Amino acid sequence: MTMQVPNDARLEIKFVSYATEYQRLLSWLNKHPAGFSSSFPPRLVNNVYFDTHSYSAFTENLMGVSARTKVRYRWYGSSIEPDTGVLEVKRKRNYFGWKLHYEVPARPYTQGSNWRDIRNNLRAHLSQEGKIWFDANPFPILINRYHRLYLLSADKRIRATVDTKQAVYDQRFKPHPNFSHRANLPDSLVVEFKFNREHRDFASSVLQGMPLRVSRHSKYINGVRAIQGY
């Protein structure tokens, strides 16, 4: 499918550090002249990442391919069991990012479901385009979840998310979902700023003095490394 960057694609810049920097980061954001404030209640974010059997998405990201895609199923809330949510196709070209969304209005998991059942239930609610993406990435690799804060600058030009308390669960080669055995993962802090391309210069001035380092970071890559024991 085409990888042309759409006009509404956003620029995305990530900063990564240890979770111990959390309070220092919040203090910087709260005192910033841009006037960052909460834009949405904090919540738990849950994802199942799907890939090809040859780990195409993992390999493309690891190699730094400029145009790459990840497929995940996302739902929100305290349940680690897949709930009503959205199949997201996250597309990225250099610093530009955008998503394709395919709603799944019915819970794909019931007690005792195996991965075949879950996949069939998900697929039944997808559009034809969603089915193509899903069928091309059939292999459930991992479940990850984390706590997310949502912030917005006073002029609404810059969005920020702050992710902490990440957890990863290996799903490879398992007939039934693994909800109980977590992989070892560093206690990290991930901050992402998102803005439209016309606000690039303004965002650059806002991010000066950021107390964390800008970094390439992928929760999926780190999760795969964790479940592989790296």
JOURGI-V868905 format. One record per residue. N is the residue number from 1. RES is the residue in one letter. OMEGA is omega in whole degrees, -180 to 180 (* if undefined). Layout:
# JOURGI-V868905
n->N res->RES omega->OMEGA
n->N res->RES omega->OMEGA
This chain:
# JOURGI-V868905
n->1 res->M omega->-175
n->2 res->T omega->178
n->3 res->M omega->177
n->4 res->Q omega->-179
n->5 res->V omega->180
n->6 res->P omega->-178
n->7 res->N omega->-178
n->8 res->D omega->176
n->9 res->A omega->-178
n->10 res->R omega->169
n->11 res->L omega->-177
n->12 res->E omega->178
n->13 res->I omega->-177
n->14 res->K omega->173
n->15 res->F omega->-175
n->16 res->V omega->177
n->17 res->S omega->175
n->18 res->Y omega->-178
n->19 res->A omega->179
n->20 res->T omega->180
n->21 res->E omega->-172
n->22 res->Y omega->-177
n->23 res->Q omega->179
n->24 res->R omega->179
n->25 res->L omega->-179
n->26 res->L omega->178
n->27 res->S omega->179
n->28 res->W omega->180
n->29 res->L omega->-177
n->30 res->N omega->-178
n->31 res->K omega->-174
n->32 res->H omega->178
n->33 res->P omega->178
n->34 res->A omega->174
n->35 res->G omega->178
n->36 res->F omega->177
n->37 res->S omega->-178
n->38 res->S omega->179
n->39 res->S omega->-177
n->40 res->F omega->179
n->41 res->P omega->176
n->42 res->P omega->179
n->43 res->R omega->175
n->44 res->L omega->177
n->45 res->V omega->-179
n->46 res->N omega->-179
n->47 res->N omega->161
n->48 res->V omega->176
n->49 res->Y omega->177
n->50 res->F omega->-180
n->51 res->D omega->172
n->52 res->T omega->178
n->53 res->H omega->176
n->54 res->S omega->176
n->55 res->Y omega->-177
n->56 res->S omega->-179
n->57 res->A omega->178
n->58 res->F omega->-177
n->59 res->T omega->-180
n->60 res->E omega->-180
n->61 res->N omega->-178
n->62 res->L omega->-179
n->63 res->M omega->179
n->64 res->G omega->178
n->65 res->V omega->-173
n->66 res->S omega->180
n->67 res->A omega->-175
n->68 res->R omega->-173
n->69 res->T omega->171
n->70 res->K omega->179
n->71 res->V omega->-180
n->72 res->R omega->173
n->73 res->Y omega->-173
n->74 res->R omega->171
n->75 res->W omega->-174
n->76 res->Y omega->176
n->77 res->G omega->-171
n->78 res->S omega->-177
n->79 res->S omega->174
n->80 res->I omega->177
n->81 res->E omega->-177
n->82 res->P omega->-176
n->83 res->D omega->175
n->84 res->T omega->-175
n->85 res->G omega->-173
n->86 res->V omega->166
n->87 res->L omega->-179
n->88 res->E omega->171
n->89 res->V omega->-176
n->90 res->K omega->-177
n->91 res->R omega->-176
n->92 res->K omega->173
n->93 res->R omega->-173
n->94 res->N omega->-180
n->95 res->Y omega->180
n->96 res->F omega->179
n->97 res->G omega->175
n->98 res->W omega->-176
n->99 res->K omega->167
n->100 res->L omega->-175
n->101 res->H omega->177
n->102 res->Y omega->-174
n->103 res->E omega->173
n->104 res->V omega->-171
n->105 res->P omega->-179
n->106 res->A omega->-179
n->107 res->R omega->-176
n->108 res->P omega->-177
n->109 res->Y omega->168
n->110 res->T omega->-175
n->111 res->Q omega->179
n->112 res->G omega->-180
n->113 res->S omega->171
n->114 res->N omega->-176
n->115 res->W omega->177
n->116 res->R omega->178
n->117 res->D omega->-177
n->118 res->I omega->-180
n->119 res->R omega->180
n->120 res->N omega->180
n->121 res->N omega->176
n->122 res->L omega->-174
n->123 res->R omega->-176
n->124 res->A omega->-177
n->125 res->H omega->-176
n->126 res->L omega->171
n->127 res->S omega->180
n->128 res->Q omega->178
n->129 res->E omega->177
n->130 res->G omega->178
n->131 res->K omega->180
n->132 res->I omega->178
n->133 res->W omega->-177
n->134 res->F omega->-179
n->135 res->D omega->179
n->136 res->A omega->-180
n->137 res->N omega->-168
n->138 res->P omega->-167
n->139 res->F omega->177
n->140 res->P omega->-175
n->141 res->I omega->-176
n->142 res->L omega->166
n->143 res->I omega->170
n->144 res->N omega->179
n->145 res->R omega->-178
n->146 res->Y omega->178
n->147 res->H omega->-175
n->148 res->R omega->169
n->149 res->L omega->179
n->150 res->Y omega->-179
n->151 res->L omega->-179
n->152 res->L omega->177
n->153 res->S omega->-175
n->154 res->A omega->180
n->155 res->D omega->176
n->156 res->K omega->-179
n->157 res->R omega->-177
n->158 res->I omega->174
n->159 res->R omega->177
n->160 res->A omega->172
n->161 res->T omega->179
n->162 res->V omega->-175
n->163 res->D omega->179
n->164 res->T omega->175
n->165 res->K omega->-180
n->166 res->Q omega->175
n->167 res->A omega->-177
n->168 res->V omega->-179
n->169 res->Y omega->-178
n->170 res->D omega->179
n->171 res->Q omega->-175
n->172 res->R omega->172
n->173 res->F omega->-180
n->174 res->K omega->-180
n->175 res->P omega->179
n->176 res->H omega->-179
n->177 res->P omega->174
n->178 res->N omega->180
n->179 res->F omega->-169
n->180 res->S omega->-175
n->181 res->H omega->-178
n->182 res->R omega->172
n->183 res->A omega->176
n->184 res->N omega->-177
n->185 res->L omega->178
n->186 res->P omega->180
n->187 res->D omega->-172
n->188 res->S omega->179
n->189 res->L omega->-179
n->190 res->V omega->178
n->191 res->V omega->179
n->192 res->E omega->176
n->193 res->F omega->-177
n->194 res->K omega->-177
n->195 res->F omega->179
n->196 res->N omega->-174
n->197 res->R omega->-180
n->198 res->E omega->180
n->199 res->H omega->-176
n->200 res->R omega->-177
n->201 res->D omega->178
n->202 res->F omega->180
n->203 res->A omega->179
n->204 res->S omega->178
n->205 res->S omega->179
n->206 res->V omega->-174
n->207 res->L omega->174
n->208 res->Q omega->-179
n->209 res->G omega->177
n->210 res->M omega->-175
n->211 res->P omega->178
n->212 res->L omega->179
n->213 res->R omega->172
n->214 res->V omega->-174
n->215 res->S omega->166
n->216 res->R omega->-179
n->217 res->H omega->176
n->218 res->S omega->177
n->219 res->K omega->179
n->220 res->Y omega->179
n->221 res->I omega->180
n->222 res->N omega->179
n->223 res->G omega->178
n->224 res->V omega->177
n->225 res->R omega->-179
n->226 res->A omega->-177
n->227 res->I omega->175
n->228 res->Q omega->176
n->229 res->G omega->180
n->230 res->Y omega->*
